[in-house]
Amino acid sequence: MSETEDMLSMSVRDFAAQTAAKTPTPGGGSVAGVVGAVAVGLGEMALNFTRGKKKFAAHKDLHSSVAKRLARARGMFEDLVCDDMAAYKYYQETTRMDDGPEKDEAVQLAVAEAINIPREMTKLALAVLGDLDELSDKCNPYLVSDLVASAALSVAVVRLSDYNVRINAPNLTDANEADEIRAASTGDLKKAAKLRDAIEAAVKQYLP
């Protein structure tokens, strides 16, 4: 079992302790992936307590489709936890290379990966928020607090990912590319907040 796979097999207590330890991983990126998986899990729970109820029978097909997408998203977040840890390990390896063009190229690849992974987490979190938005008025009212909690955590994933993008983007040699990536990340954060607000508005009657 690899180090990253072993990390996913830890208890919550052990994962928190490992995060607190004086080790580079798991760090913010890995934690963002775990938060994403937990966020999806909450959305799935809200859906599972809704599916099959007569009141929501008309939404059976939607519930089935969303259930599949959320299950897939949870697995993807778990994979991204592993990817983030592997990317950091690769970056560490590049810093130990001898100076020269090969090292410069390897470092740029490592930086690109350190940016791409949180950007993938953001895309995934936005997709989850879109599904939660669809469910917001088709959800068991007793589970709406879990639905909005899922949305809040999904927004947190986008925020954490934005931090990682902003810290790594300046290390790209192409300043214009770095600016474009930061702008896209900022735009996605606004999209995420807008979706969360829409979800909260849809269930406001249950959360006075």
C-alpha positions in Angstrom: 0.0 0.0 0.0 1.4 3.4 -1.0 1.9 6.3 1.5 -1.0 8.2 -0.1 -3.4 5.2 -0.1 -2.4 4.5 3.6 -3.3 8.1 4.4 -6.9 7.6 3.1 -7.2 4.5 5.3 -6.4 6.4 8.5 -9.0 7.1 11.1 -10.2 10.7 11.4 -8.2 11.0 14.6 -5.0 9.7 13.0 -5.5 11.8 9.9 -5.9 15.0 12.0 -2.8 14.0 14.0 -0.8 13.4 10.8 -1.9 16.8 9.5 -0.7 18.4 12.7 2.7 16.6 12.6 5.9 18.3 11.4 5.6 16.8 8.0 4.8 18.5 4.6 2.0 16.2 3.8 -0.9 16.0 4.3 -1.1 19.8 3.8 -3.7 22.3 2.6 -4.2 20.6 -0.7 -4.7 17.1 0.7 -7.0 18.5 3.4 -9.1 20.2 0.7 -9.6 16.9 -1.0 -10.7 15.3 2.2 -13.1 18.1 2.9 -14.4 17.7 -0.6 -15.1 14.0 -0.1 -16.9 14.7 3.2 -18.9 17.5 1.6 -20.1 15.1 -1.1 -20.9 12.5 1.5 -23.2 15.0 3.3 -25.0 15.7 0.0 -25.3 12.0 -0.6 -26.8 11.5 2.8 -29.4 14.2 2.2 -30.2 12.6 -1.1 -30.4 9.1 0.4 -33.0 10.2 3.0 -35.0 11.8 0.1 -35.0 9.1 -2.5 -38.0 6.7 -2.5 -40.3 9.1 -0.6 -43.7 9.5 -2.3 -43.5 13.3 -2.0 -40.5 13.3 -4.3 -41.5 10.4 -6.7 -41.6 12.8 -9.6 -37.9 13.5 -9.2 -36.9 9.8 -9.2 -34.8 10.0 -12.4 -33.0 13.2 -11.3 -32.2 11.7 -7.9 -30.8 8.6 -9.6 -28.6 10.7 -11.9 -27.4 12.9 -9.1 -26.7 10.0 -6.8 -24.3 8.5 -9.5 -22.6 11.8 -10.0 -22.1 12.4 -6.3 -20.7 9.0 -5.7 -18.2 9.5 -8.6 -17.3 12.9 -7.3 -16.5 11.5 -3.8 -14.1 9.0 -5.4 -12.5 11.7 -7.5 -11.8 13.8 -4.4 -10.2 10.9 -2.8 -8.0 10.4 -5.9 -7.1 14.1 -5.8 -5.9 13.7 -2.2 -3.4 11.1 -3.5 -2.5 13.3 -6.5 -1.8 16.3 -4.3 0.6 14.3 -2.1 2.3 12.8 -5.1 2.7 16.2 -6.7 4.4 17.6 -3.6 6.7 14.7 -3.4 7.7 15.3 -7.1 8.3 19.0 -6.4 10.6 18.0 -3.5 12.5 15.8 -5.9 13.0 18.5 -8.4 14.5 20.9 -5.8 17.2 18.3 -5.2 18.2 18.1 -8.9 21.4 19.7 -10.1 21.0 23.2 -11.4 20.5 23.5 -15.2 17.8 23.4 -17.9 16.6 20.0 -16.9 15.9 21.2 -13.3 14.2 24.3 -14.6 11.9 22.3 -16.8 11.2 19.8 -14.0 10.4 22.5 -11.5 8.0 24.2 -14.0 6.2 20.8 -14.5 6.0 20.4 -10.7 4.5 23.9 -10.3 2.0 23.3 -13.1 0.9 20.1 -11.3 0.6 22.0 -8.0 -1.7 24.4 -9.7 -3.7 21.9 -11.8 -4.7 19.7 -8.9 -6.5 22.5 -6.9 -8.0 23.7 -10.2 -9.4 20.2 -10.7 -10.7 20.2 -7.1 -12.4 23.6 -7.9 -14.1 22.2 -11.0 -15.3 19.2 -9.1 -16.6 21.3 -6.2 -18.5 23.5 -8.6 -20.1 20.5 -10.3 -21.1 19.2 -6.8 -22.6 22.6 -6.0 -24.6 22.5 -9.2 -26.1 19.2 -8.2 -26.8 20.4 -4.7 -28.6 23.4 -6.3 -30.8 21.1 -8.3 -31.6 19.1 -5.2 -32.3 22.2 -3.0 -36.0 22.2 -3.6 -36.3 18.5 -4.0 -34.8 17.4 -0.7 -36.3 16.0 2.5 -36.8 19.1 4.6 -35.3 17.3 7.6 -32.0 17.0 5.8 -31.7 20.6 4.4 -29.2 21.5 7.1 -26.9 18.7 5.8 -27.5 19.9 2.2 -26.4 23.4 3.0 -23.5 22.1 5.1 -22.4 20.2 2.0 -22.6 23.4 0.0 -20.7 25.3 2.6 -17.9 22.7 2.7 -17.8 22.7 -1.1 -17.2 26.4 -1.1 -14.5 25.9 1.4 -12.8 23.5 -1.0 -12.9 26.2 -3.7 -11.4 28.7 -1.2 -8.6 26.3 -0.1 -7.9 25.5 -3.8 -7.7 29.3 -4.6 -5.1 29.7 -1.8 -3.0 26.9 -3.4 -3.3 28.5 -6.8 -2.3 31.9 -5.6 0.7 30.6 -3.7 2.0 28.6 -6.7 1.1 30.8 -9.6 4.0 33.3 -9.1 6.4 30.5 -9.6 5.4 30.1 -13.2 7.8 31.6 -15.7 5.0 33.0 -17.8 3.6 36.0 -15.9 0.6 36.3 -18.2 -0.4 32.7 -17.7 -0.1 33.2 -13.9 -2.4 36.2 -14.0 -5.0 34.3 -16.1 -4.9 31.4 -13.7 -5.4 33.6 -10.7 -8.2 35.5 -12.4 -10.0 32.2 -13.3 -9.6 30.9 -9.7 -11.1 34.2 -8.3 -14.0 33.9 -10.8 -14.7 30.3 -9.7 -14.7 31.4 -6.1 -17.4 33.9 -6.9 -19.4 31.2 -8.8 -19.2 28.9 -5.8 -20.4 31.5 -3.4 -23.3 32.4 -5.7 -24.4 28.7 -5.9 -24.2 28.4 -2.1 -26.3 31.5 -1.7 -28.9 30.1 -4.1 -29.0 26.8 -2.2 -29.5 28.6 1.1 -32.2 30.8 -0.3 -34.1 27.8 -1.7 -34.3 26.2 1.8 -34.6 29.4 3.8 -38.1 28.5 5.0 -36.6 25.5 6.8 -33.7 27.4 8.4 -35.4 30.5 9.9 
